[in-house]
Amino acid sequence: MPQWLVRLIWGMMSNLYRLVYVSTARDDLSDVDIASILDTSQSNNHERYLTGFLVHNGKQFMQALEGEEAEVRGIYQCILNDKRHTGIIQILGERTSDRAFPEWAMNYYRVDEPGSGAMVARRDDPVDGLLPQDMPRELLHMFSRFMRIESLVS
């Protein structure tokens, strides 16, 4: 489907909802598990006209989902039952008029320690340039802070 048509459909949705949560990854979560999460998320989100952003800081996840409210809440219920992470806490749930991630069915950043592998960002890198420039300031601040912390729990 052409991007202009996708944006038109997404823009016509009057019940746009955004949900952000954090969770703790299972200790034995592998790169294969994460790839599976992303493949499934991108496919499911595209079919449901959902957009989002997932960040993994080595131990925790932060994810934003946006779309029609019933679809977002339905996906969140599946997330709550996913055994690949625990301690899921919703930190934002709001109706909104615009998407923060209109181009991303599910974008992903993993933040690594300096000198660790070839991932997108390092903890001490500036992250503002990685995120959409027109995203709401509170989301930009929330994700920027999350990408800079080492761990939410020991």
N, C-alpha and C positions, 0 to 999 in steps of 0.2 A: 504494500500500500504506500503511495507517495506520502512523503513527510507533510506536505501542505494539507492533505486530506486528514491525516492523523491529528494534526494540530487543530483543524477545524472541528473535528468530532470532539476532541478533548475540550476545546474551548466552549462548545455548546452544552457541556454538562453543567447543570445548574446546582447539583448537589455535591460539589467538590469538597473533599475532606482530606486532611493531612494528619498522619499519625507518625510519631517518632517514639522509638523505644530503645532501651539498652538491654543487653543480656551478657552472660558470661559463657564463653565457649567451653565445651567439654574438654578436659585435659588432653584426650587422645584425638582431638579433631585434626584431620590431615588436610593437606592441600587438595587431595582428591575429593574429600567431603566438601570443602569450600567450592571447588569447581562444580560439584553437583548442585549445591545450593544456588549458585549463580545461574547455571543452565536452566534449572527449574524455574527460578524467579523470573528470569528474562522471558521465558516462554509463556508462563502463566500471566505475567504482568502485561505482556503485549496483547494477549488474547482478551484481557479484561480492561484494556485502556488505562492501566495503572502505570505510574512512573515512580521512581525512587532512587535511593542512594544508600549503599551499605559500606560501612567502614569497619575494619577489623584492626585493633591496635595491638594484636599479639595475644590478648587474653579476652577482651570484651568486644562486643559488636555494638554499633549504633546504626539504626536503620530508619530511614524516612520512607513512608509509602503515601502516595496521593492518588486520588481518583474518586469515583462515585462512592459515597459513604458505605453503602451495604457491601460493596466489593472489598473495600479496604478493611472493614471490620471482619468480613469472612476470611480474608487472608490472614489477618492478625490472629484469629482463632486457630488456624492451622499452625501458625508460628508458635503459639502458646503450647501446642501439643508436640512440637518438634523436640526430640530427645538429644539433639546435637548441641543444645545450649540450655542453660538454667538461669534462674534469677531474673526473669524477664520483667522489666518495669516500663510501663508506658510513661513517657515524660511529656508528651504533647499529644493532644487530640483536638483538632479545631476545623471548623468550616473555613474555607478560603475561596477567594474569587479567582486566584491565579495559581498555577503550578510553579514550584521552585525548580523542578527538574523536568521541564517539558520534553527534552530530547532523550531522556534516559529511561528505558523500560526498567533497567536496574544497573546503575553504574556501581563500581566497586573500587575501593582503595584499601590497600593494606599498608599499614604504617610499621616499618621495621626500625630496629635499633641501628645507629650509624655503623657502617661497615658490615652489615649482615647480608644480604642478597640483593638482587636487582628488582626491588619493588618500586612502586610509584613514588612513595614519599618516605622521608626519614623524620623521626620525631623533632629534630631541630630545624627542618626545612620550613620556609614560609608556605602555608597551605592555601592562602587566599586565592592564588592564581590557579589552583586546581579546581575550584568550585565556580559555578555559574556566577557571573558578576552581578546579575540582576536578582539573585535570590534574596529573600527577606533577610534583613540584618540579624535578627534573632537566630535564624537557622545558621547563617554564616558563622556567627559567634559560637553557637553550640557545637557545630561540627569542627570548627577550627580548634576549640579547646579540647574536644575529645581526641582529635588527631595528635595533640601534643602531650597528652598524659600517658604515663607508662602503664598504669593499671588502676582500676577503680577499687579493687580489693586485693589483698595479699594472697 
